Amino acid sequence: MNVTQSLITKYILIMIAAVLIIPVSFFAGSWLITVPFMHIQGLLNEEYKGKSYYEQMWNEEARKLEGASEKTINQKLKLLKEKYPEASMFWVNEDGQTQLPLPYHESLPKQWSSSYTAEFIKKRYGNDPYTVITFIGTDKKQGFMVIEVPEKAVEPPIQRLDPAYYNIYLGFVFIIVLSFIVLSLFFFLRIRKRLRALQAAMNNKDEQGIPLPVVSGSTDEIGQLEQSFNQMVKQLHESRNREQQEEQLRQDLIMSLSHDLRTPLTTVRTHIYHLKNEKMALNVQQSLEVIDTKVEFVSDLIDNLFYYTLLLN
């Protein structure tokens, strides 16, 4: 049996597909739908700036400003604002005064206290916007600088896709899973149809009382069963034909024997009839009567056998 045509092999493949269909459909959907949507929204070629990127960049810029004047720091923040327009930034000098808020925040105090600084850090930690606070330079005496980036700006590009993408993505996954279910159902319905066709063939019989053969177009287990069924039907036809031939030979033999026996019996009865008309001893007459009776009995048996043979035809 061809392994690729085996129902067991097909069933195992269906089970493997059932296990892999969900992750594969999610992966395929990510590539076939995510990439085009990211390209449409201009996110495909956009440099991803995550939280670690802003944190590392801000710490490096603050370290470079060690010993810099207020003017230099202000110029640097203006340049950084042009480079990162999505971010808000400001710095606090060594006296605790807010310097150059970009853009201007009314909520920012002009003078920072230790309690307000602690409260500010507490509110910003883990919330939106994402906030990086670092000291200027390394001696921690020049004050600190702050950058605030909206949470949406630091999300991976895939999370910034249009909400319609997710509906299409889920629809794609649903279609893949539904297609698998339909194909699996078709597989089992096809097996059921073939078994019902085999059952119908067993119930449908020809004029000889023999089931009709079925059409076998596969080499799997059911196909082998169909072939065995057709072989059985063929053997039944051959057996029935041999039986009919033997029956015909038997009838021909009986009819031939009946004819061959009638001829000598008729001759014997003719001679007995002539002998009875002759004068002879009493014991001879009695013997002729016995012979005539037996000949008549044999003739009746031959007639009965002949009539019985005719009834069987």
C-alpha positions in Angstrom: 0.0 0.0 0.0 1.2 3.4 -0.9 2.1 5.2 2.3 1.0 8.6 0.9 -2.5 7.2 0.1 -3.0 5.6 3.6 -5.9 7.0 5.6 -3.7 6.7 8.7 -1.1 9.0 7.1 -3.8 11.5 6.1 -5.3 11.4 9.6 -1.8 12.0 11.2 -1.2 14.9 8.8 -4.6 16.4 9.8 -3.7 16.1 13.5 -0.3 17.8 12.9 -2.1 20.6 10.9 -4.6 21.0 13.8 -1.7 21.5 16.2 0.2 24.0 13.9 -2.7 25.8 12.3 -3.1 28.5 15.0 0.6 29.5 15.3 1.2 29.2 11.6 -1.9 31.3 10.7 -0.8 34.0 13.2 2.8 33.9 11.7 1.5 34.0 8.2 -1.0 36.8 9.0 1.9 38.8 10.6 3.9 38.7 7.4 1.1 38.9 4.8 -0.9 41.7 6.5 1.4 43.4 9.0 4.1 44.3 6.5 1.8 45.8 3.8 0.0 47.8 6.5 3.2 49.1 8.0 4.4 50.1 4.6 1.1 52.0 3.9 1.4 53.9 7.2 5.1 54.6 6.7 6.2 52.5 9.7 8.2 49.9 7.8 11.2 52.2 7.2 10.8 54.2 10.4 13.6 53.8 12.9 12.3 52.3 16.0 13.0 54.4 19.1 12.1 52.4 22.2 12.4 53.3 25.8 16.0 52.1 26.0 16.9 54.2 23.0 15.6 57.4 24.6 17.2 56.6 28.0 20.6 55.9 26.5 20.5 58.9 24.3 19.4 61.3 27.1 22.1 60.0 29.5 24.8 60.4 26.8 23.7 64.0 26.0 23.6 64.9 29.7 27.1 63.5 30.2 28.4 65.6 27.3 27.1 68.8 28.9 29.4 68.5 32.0 30.6 72.0 32.9 28.6 73.6 30.1 27.0 77.0 30.5 23.3 77.7 30.6 23.5 79.1 27.1 25.2 75.9 25.8 22.6 73.7 27.6 19.7 75.7 26.1 21.2 75.5 22.6 21.6 71.8 23.0 18.0 71.2 24.2 16.8 73.3 21.2 18.7 71.0 18.8 17.4 67.9 20.5 13.9 69.3 20.3 14.3 69.7 16.6 15.6 66.1 16.3 12.9 64.6 18.5 9.8 66.8 18.0 7.6 64.2 19.6 9.3 64.7 22.9 8.9 67.3 25.6 12.0 68.4 27.5 13.4 70.9 30.0 16.1 71.2 32.5 16.5 72.4 36.1 19.6 74.3 37.1 21.6 73.9 40.3 19.4 76.4 42.1 16.3 74.3 41.3 14.9 76.7 38.7 13.0 75.4 35.6 14.9 76.3 32.4 13.7 76.3 28.9 10.6 74.0 28.9 10.0 72.8 25.3 7.1 73.2 24.9 6.0 75.4 27.7 4.2 73.6 30.6 2.1 75.6 32.9 2.1 72.8 35.4 5.9 73.0 35.8 6.9 75.0 38.9 9.5 77.8 38.5 11.3 76.5 41.6 11.8 72.9 42.4 11.8 71.5 46.0 13.0 68.2 47.1 9.5 67.1 47.9 8.1 68.2 44.5 11.0 66.4 42.8 10.2 63.2 44.6 6.5 63.6 43.8 7.3 64.3 40.1 9.4 61.2 39.8 6.8 59.1 41.5 4.0 60.3 39.2 6.1 59.7 36.1 7.4 56.3 37.0 5.8 53.6 34.8 3.1 56.1 33.4 2.4 57.9 30.3 4.4 59.9 29.1 7.6 57.9 29.4 10.0 60.1 31.4 13.8 60.0 31.6 15.5 62.1 34.3 19.3 62.4 34.5 21.9 64.6 36.1 23.9 66.9 33.9 27.5 65.9 33.8 28.9 63.6 36.4 29.3 65.7 39.5 25.5 66.1 40.0 25.9 69.8 40.8 24.7 71.3 37.5 21.1 70.2 38.0 19.2 67.7 35.9 17.5 67.5 32.6 14.2 65.8 31.8 12.7 64.3 28.6 9.1 63.2 28.3 8.0 61.0 25.4 4.4 59.9 24.7 3.9 56.2 25.4 2.6 55.7 21.9 5.9 57.0 20.4 8.0 54.4 22.2 5.7 51.5 21.3 6.9 49.0 18.6 5.7 50.0 15.1 3.3 47.1 15.0 1.4 48.5 18.0 1.0 51.8 16.2 -0.9 50.3 13.3 -4.4 51.4 12.4 -7.1 49.6 14.5 -8.6 48.3 11.3 -5.4 46.2 10.9 -6.3 44.0 13.8 -9.8 43.3 12.5 -8.3 42.3 9.1 -5.6 40.3 10.9 -8.1 38.4 13.0 -10.3 37.9 10.0 -7.4 36.3 8.1 -6.7 34.0 11.0 -10.4 33.1 11.2 -10.5 32.3 7.5 -7.4 30.0 7.8 -8.9 28.1 10.8 -12.3 27.9 9.1 -10.7 26.6 5.9 -8.9 23.9 7.9 -12.1 22.9 9.6 -13.9 22.7 6.2 -11.2 20.6 4.7 -11.1 18.2 7.7 -14.9 17.9 7.5 -14.7 17.2 3.8 -12.1 14.5 4.5 -14.4 12.6 6.9 -17.5 13.2 4.8 -15.7 11.7 1.8 -14.8 8.6 3.9 -18.5 8.4 5.0 -19.7 8.7 1.5 -17.5 5.9 0.2 -18.5 3.6 3.1 -22.2 4.3 2.4 -21.6 3.6 -1.3 -20.1 0.2 -0.3 -23.0 -0.5 1.9 -25.5 0.3 -0.9 -23.6 -2.0 -3.3 -24.1 -4.8 -0.8 -27.8 -4.3 -0.7 -28.3 -3.8 -4.4 -28.2 -7.2 -6.1 -28.6 -8.4 -9.7 -31.0 -10.9 -11.1 -28.8 -13.7 -9.8 -28.9 -12.4 -6.2 -25.3 -11.3 -6.3 -24.3 -7.8 -5.1 -23.2 -5.3 -7.7 -19.5 -4.2 -7.9 -18.4 -0.8 -6.8 -16.1 1.7 -8.6 -12.7 1.8 -6.8 -10.5 4.9 -7.5 -8.1 4.9 -4.6 -5.4 2.7 -3.1 -6.1 3.5 0.6 -7.7 1.1 3.1 -11.2 1.8 1.9 -10.0 1.4 -1.7 -8.5 -2.0 -0.8 -11.8 -3.0 0.8 -13.6 -2.0 -2.4 -11.2 -4.1 -4.4 -11.7 -7.1 -2.1 -15.5 -6.6 -2.4 -15.3 -6.6 -6.2 -13.1 -9.7 -6.1 -15.7 -11.4 -4.0 -18.4 -10.4 -6.4 -16.4 -11.8 -9.3 -15.8 -15.1 -7.5 -19.5 -15.4 -6.7 -20.3 -14.9 -10.4 -17.8 -17.5 -11.4 -19.1 -20.0 -8.8 -22.7 -19.4 -10.0 -21.7 -20.0 -13.6 -19.9 -23.2 -12.7 -23.0 -24.3 -10.7 -25.2 -23.6 -13.7 -22.9 -25.5 -16.0 -22.8 -28.5 -13.7 -26.6 -28.4 -13.3 -27.0 -28.3 -17.1 -24.6 -31.2 -17.5 -26.5 -33.2 -14.9 -29.9 -32.6 -16.6 -28.4 -33.5 -20.0 -27.0 -36.7 -18.5 -30.3 -37.7 -16.9 -32.3 -36.9 -20.1 -29.8 -38.9 -22.1 -29.9 -41.9 -19.7 -33.7 -41.7 -19.7 -33.7 -42.0 -23.4 -31.1 -44.7 -23.6 -32.9 -46.8 -21.0 -36.4 -46.4 -22.5 -35.2 -48.1 -25.8 -34.1 -51.4 -24.3 -37.0 -51.5 -21.8 -39.5 -51.0 -24.7 -37.8 -53.9 -26.5 -38.0 -56.1 -23.4 -41.7 -55.3 -22.9 -42.4 -56.1 -26.6 -40.8 -59.5 -26.3 -42.6 -60.2 -23.0 -45.9 -59.3 -24.7 -45.2 -61.8 -27.5 -44.1 -64.5 -25.0 -47.3 -64.1 -23.0 -49.3 -65.0 -26.2 -47.5 -68.3 -26.5 -48.4 -71.5 -24.6 -45.9 -72.3 -21.9 -45.6 -73.8 -18.5 -47.3 -72.1 -15.5 -44.0 -71.3 -13.8 -42.7 -69.6 -17.0 -45.9 -67.5 -17.2 -45.4 -66.4 -13.6 -41.8 -65.5 -14.3 -42.9 -63.4 -17.3 -45.4 -61.6 -15.0 -42.7 -60.8 -12.5 -40.3 -59.6 -15.2 -43.1 -57.4 -16.8 -43.9 -55.9 -13.3 -40.2 -55.0 -12.7 -39.8 -53.5 -16.2 -42.9 -51.4 -15.6 -41.5 -50.3 -12.2 -38.2 -49.3 -13.8 -40.0 -47.5 -16.5 -42.0 -45.5 -14.0 -38.8 -44.6 -12.1 -37.3 -43.3 -15.4 -40.4 -41.3 -16.1 -40.4 -39.8 -12.6 -36.7 -38.9 -13.0 -37.3 -37.3 -16.4 -40.3 -35.2 -15.1 -38.3 -34.1 -12.1 -35.5 -32.9 -14.3 -38.0 -31.0 -16.4 -39.4 -29.3 -13.3 -35.9 -28.1 -12.3 -35.5 -26.2 -15.7 
